[in-house]
Amino acid sequence: MTDQAVESGGGELSGSDRRPAAAGRQFLGRTRELKELRADIERAGLDTLSGRKAPRARVLLIAGRPGFGRTALAEELVREVADRYEDGVLRARLSEPDGTPVPTERTARELLSALDLPTTPGAAEDELGQAVREALAGRRVLLLLDDATSAEQVDALLPDTPDCLVVAVSEGPLTGITGVRPCTLGGLDTKSALELLTRYTGSVRITVDPRAAEGLVEECAGQPAALVLVGGWLAAHPKAAVADVAKQLRAGSDEGAPLTRAFRFSYAGLPSPAQRILRLLSLAPAGLVDPHTASALAGCSVQDAGTALDDFAALGFLRPLGSPLPQYVVPGCLLPLLRGLTESQDRPAELQLARARMLERTVRLLQSCRAITETDSPQAREKLAGLPRTLRFPSPRAAEEWLRVRQPALLAAARLAVADGELDTLARRLMAALVRALVAHFGTRAAAPELYRIHRLVLDVAERRGLHREKAAALLNLADLDAQTGRTTEALARYRAALDAGREANDPYATGRAMESVGGAHQELGDYDRAADWYGRALAQRLARDERADAARLYGRIATAHTYAGRYGEALRNWRAAVAGHRKNGDVAAQARALSELARVQEYAGRPEESLRTCQDAVEWARRAEDVRLQAALQLRLADTLERLGDPAAARLHRGAAERMLGDELQENASDPEHDANAYEIRSTSGED
């Protein structure tokens, strides 16, 4: 479930396997609230009463302060009614553990991914919200939106169909969404609260002193989060009396709310090293913690960190997540309390050092995650051998699983590192390593939405620090993703900005690539004159630097622009220059392709005999390059040309030859969409990766 353990005392009990008293999960109490919510689903709305069909999904709101079991109640309701929604249940959390609203753009992407639908990198928030609504229009889905901070967040994702149901969890009312009646939560009833304590302490300690147990429940105000913390403490101290705990909580009644008192009481029972580790967990990105994160933050071994996390989960300070790898979340209701302790008991320099250790550990794990995929690289094997055993992955599959499970935390780490502003060097290394790991395991296309967000973060750091070289790299990456998704005008603006940044950095690679990309954008927009002009500028730079392979390729791009513009004479001149360049470079395959394009333009220009001879030359060079697919394509072109020249018999021979070469593969697409030859990595001044 997606609920938080200490917030779930009104529904979920979670604990460590090493503490049987706290183990197991069972929903407790809330019978009246569940009955009201189920009735509210059946309740007729104003549209139904007036004879109109409801235009949007019904919204049920579970309201209350964090720590009162809001999410647990929502999950229990979902469990009870999920069978009515044949298309399943979708879940999304609309705020971070610290209360920061999650952008609708990010939530919409997660929902679309859960529906196995593609998302456009860099798409606007409105566009993605509309995509979610359209995806749900023909489905019967139950949508659980947890920790909503405003009505606008819910409204942006609200399905435009009455066949769906939305269960929203929020601290206050969702003013602005019609027909919403909040189910407001208070404390648990005494019977359920006592049963919750019994799950941790066992029945004997409750039954021998029922008055003290009821007094303890009263001191906790029936708040599930407070009861879980107290129950966890009692489970860890089997000889302690319930009455003594109630007395101590009563003595501190002037120190704040019940949850605050329960937290301080349980925290005070920890050894000093454990207290320090627990406080530092408040620095974990998105509140997500694993043994490596805790180890880096506290500066202890991974094994000791894992043991500490198990203990914290048993005590109710953390909630274990149901994932293939050990992972926990810091409950949102406890995060302010932990951060208050770090501010009062830890020096800022120590906290910054802990953040730096965490980022450095994350960078090394990402480097290991990528290196395990490069099994044929001696350098990668050497790098892996130099890493501690705890940072190595046993197989590429294990590394991919780790990357998939930890991806939300990794992206959150990048966002926090950039927002910090004082750890930019580590932030740049982290983002570079994250990009390479994502591409290595998932491919450029599959990881494009995440890459787009990372490159925007890189751009923020580069602009803040005046790093023109990295600014150019980020702009080129973002522009490439814009161009691939049809936002050519936006891509053109970014390519021009990248050109300016590349010139500021005196980076010939970036400036050359930017000029060529500007030409490509103009060509895509149909402005062939400007396309040819920008390709020409890029060519001049390549020629000045004696970059012959790129120069030959650019001759071809100039020729293509002239061909689109109908200037066949200029196109033929540039294709001949491209052929000559590839021949001088010894690139047989490229020479064959250039000859094939030259033949095509000759045919456009009304020179079929020249096209026939050039095409025959291209076939010979393709044969030398052992490019069977190109040979077959050229044979088909020869057949078409011969038919136009009035020789159908020869045309049939060439077409038959092409069919024999490829057979059924003639209809297949030979391109590989996973790799982009123009992929431009984040280029950092660090030489460590």
Buried (B, 14 or more C-beta within 10 A) or exposed (E): BBBBBBBBBBBBBBBBEEBEBBBEBEBBBBEEBBEBBEEBEEEEBEBEEEEEEBEBBBBBBBBBBBBBBBBBBBBBBBEEBBEEBEBEBBBBBBBBBEEEBBBBBBBBBBBBEBBEEEBBBBBEBEEBBBBBBEBBEEBBBBBBBBBBBBBEBBBBBBBEBBBBBBBBBBBBBBEEBEEBBBBBBEBBBBEBBBBBBBBBBBEEBBEEBEEBBBBBBBBBBBBBBBBBBBBBBBBBEEEBBBBEBBBBBEEBEEEEEBBBBBBBBBBEBBEEEBBBBBBBBBBBBBBBBBBBBBBBBBEBEBEBBBBBBBBBBBBBBBBBBEBEBBBBBBBBBBBBBBBBBBEEEBEEEEBBEBBBBBBBBBBBBBBBBBBBBBEEEEEBBEBBEEBEEBBBBEEBEBBBBBBBBBBBBBBBBBBBBBEBEEBBBBBBBBBBBBBBBBBBBBBBBBBBBBBBBBBBBBBBBBBEBEBBBBBBBBBBBBBBBBBBBEBBEBBBBBBBBBBBBBBBBEBBBBBBBBBBBBBBBBBBBEBBEBBBBBBBBBBBBBEEEEBBBBBBBBBBBBBBBBBBBEBBEBBBBBBBBBBBBBBEBEBBBBBBBBBBBBBBBBBBBEBBEBBBEBBBBBBEBBBEBEBBBBBBBBBBBBBBBBBEBEBEEBBEBBBEBBBEBBEEEEEEEEEEEEEBEEEBEBBBEEEEB
